Amino acid sequence: MKVSKIMTTKVVTVGVDDNLGKVYQIFEKHRFHHLLVVSGKTLLGIVSDRDLLKHLSPRIGTPMANEHDQAAFKRKVSQIMSRELIVILDTESVLQAVRLFNRHRISCLPVVNAERQWVGILSWRDVFRQIEKVKGSPSLLVPEKPAKQQEVQLADPDKL
């Protein structure tokens, strides 16, 4: 199955000049964990809720928050976003996405088209949701056009 079949296409995005106050409000309202940082259809970075929390005082949202704590909300997205991105093409298989999740210890992948424009986002939750929908059907993780298989010669255990 292709990534495009299960990715989230209604993506909430921010720009590099948006402030952390806006990011905080979006995370609070929508209860998801990643925002794409974009300029039009160009993907510039990503901000996670963890990135945001690293840059905010633990007193935010409590009566103990002071003016200095609140000032962090004025910082720009460009100051905290991840710029070195691991992305996946919308035509890739879900199995390739799983490989990327495992190899890079990430929890979401920005999805781009052949022109490298962002078209969606895929999280490991999207993959799990689809597995549950198809009741564990192996077709989810099988590439649509399997790569040419290479023959592997195993050593004969009796000759070792």
Salt bridges, closest charged atoms under 4 A:
ASP18 OD2 - LYS22 NZ 3.40
ASP49 OD2 - HIS33 ND1 2.63
ASP69 OD2 - ARG59 NE 2.82
ASP126 OD1 - ARG129 NH1 2.90
